[in-house]
Structure formats: C-alpha cells, structure tokens
C-alpha cells in the first residue's frame, strides 16, 4: 500500500504531526533552538491544500509559527480507529 496524497492519508485515518527542525544557528548566526511541535488537523489541511496534494511536498509548504523558519519535519502516524469513509472526488459530476 502506497499513500502519496493528502486525500489517501485522510482516507486511511492518518494523523499528522509536525516539528520545527530549526537548529541552533546557521553558520555564524546563532540563535536559541526552537522546540515547537504540534498535531495538525487533517480535515482543515485537506480543505486548504486539496485531496491530490502530494505528501512529499508538505514539509516545504509549512513554516514554524514560533521562529518563522521553514524547516519543518512532517511525521504521519496511523490512527488507532477505523479508516474513514471513502471520499468522493470534487470533480465527479
């Protein structure tokens, strides 16, 4: 089973966790290490990005609200409940 899009992850009931990957500095510029992490709502993310949005591009489209860096680590975990009902494509008439 290969899951490649947000819609497929949503159908399988996956949960999405993000963590800031900003280190202690870039080159000579040092700053305090950011420890922000959160669980994102898959329903809202699906409405914002669309069901065909590739999971591989999700990390580059997010930014940390605490330190404003764009280095986010995206982690998916399967939900312990049942998979969701199959989603109907918005393009079907």
Secondary structure, DSSP 4 states (H G I P E B T S, - for coil): ----BHHHHHHTTEEEEEEE---SEETTEE-PPP--EEEE-HHHHHHHH-TT-BGGGTGGG---TTT----EEEEEEE-SSPPPPPPPPTT--
